[in-house]
Amino acid sequence: MSMLQVLLYTLIYNLSSVCCSVCPEKCVCETAEASVQCFRVRSIPSGLAGDIRKLNLGHNHIKEIKARELSGLPDLEEVILSSCGLEQLDGNPFRAHKYLKSVDLQKNMLRQIPRNLPSSLEFLHLGHNRIQALQESSLHGLRRLRVLNLQNNLITILRSNTLGVLLRLESLYLDGNKIKSVQGVLRLPALNNLSLVNNNISSFPSAFFSNLQRLKTLDLSSNLLIKVPHNLPQTLIYLKLDRNQIRWLKSRDLAQLRDLATLSACYNRLVSVDGGLRLPGLTVLELTGNQLRVLPSRLSTKLEKVDCGQNQIQEVTYQQLSGLRQLKHLFLENNTIRQFETNALRDCVQLTNMALEQNLFSTIPHGLPESLVRLDLKGNRIATIPESALKPLKRLQVLNLRNNRLSSLPAMNLLPRLRTLYLEGNLWNCTCELLRVKRALLVRDVDISTEFCTEPVRSSLDIWQVYIRAKEMCEEQNKDFLPQSRTLNTDNEEDDDYEF
């Protein structure tokens, strides 16, 4: 073959490649990523390049997929067909795609899991469809599947043996179905994450979780459980049991969870929590919205957050909080706490954020730790604030005193780092001394309500004149107090992290 012939063949090949790689109408083609995304189409466009690896047809109007429409795309690795109105997949359109790893069919109208999916598949998303049952035949051969998302379907029964073929499955999402019955023992040796939120499960077989030796995260929130399931795997790090009907947390049900870091059982019917729970690794304990009368005690010394808001707790003692040297966040809002033992928090040397709003305090608790950055006391019955209660709070930046019974404030220079002070809803007596405190706060650029300690215009001229004279007198008395306009100097140490 002559050189001229070689050049001619090369030119013809290049021209044919250009012609074949023309991007279809209503599509965007990314050559470098070998991907195509199409908009406002009603079927899979013809003329797609045969070497594309990613096909995104999400949010279109495609009711049916036929096998021949994908047959010319052998290199597909990812297909997105979410929110298309899909009702059926005709003739197993993905069966021959041996490189396919991810299929997204969420938010369609499919009534069953597609059959004969390729064995190469690793991610299968079928959430928000109309699937009513899990069938082993649909999952057969998916030995590489790592993530199966079936949330928000119509599944009523979970049979463990149906899933037994998924030997590499790491994450299983079955949230928002109608599961009432759970049967058998779940044998998924690689399962790391299991979520069954918002179903109708009242109980599990005693050995259901016993073989899940790699399970780290388990979420059983919003079901009908009346007790903690038996034989939870020792590997658990995160356990969520919110919005069930559990009345007791017992050590015998949880003692094996020595690696558990987060336990959440909010909005149950808890009346009792075994002291200590025997959970040495616990860092977060969330028990909001229960019926606890006593703050759990003898807890893990690694705890960083305790949330027992919206219970019926009446007092806080040192015994309950002793040893919690890692504690950073303590939430006890919406209880009936009257008594707060002096120095109850003396071991909590890292506490930065404490919520005590909507309780029955008549004064700020004494002996609060110096580490506090935010303190919320809104909606109590506080009438006076002793200077001795404020003196230790050298790092406090946010103080919420809304809706109490205060008529005066002590000198707030006791709080050198204060940035925000909430004062609305009190019964202020705007004396000269209180105006002096207000002026000092403003000079320091502390954020306070503009309505704090301002008198309304009086309808009576005589009373208004009395007020004006009183105000002038206060200003005269405070004249010498006012420093030059500048903010109060503090050291340059960085502020501690805290949650709002």
Order of alpha helices (4+ residues) and beta strands (2+ residues): alpha-beta-beta-beta-beta-alpha-beta-beta-beta-beta-alpha-beta-beta-alpha-beta-beta-beta-beta-beta-beta-alpha-beta-beta-beta-beta-beta-alpha-beta-beta-beta-beta-alpha-beta-beta-alpha-alpha
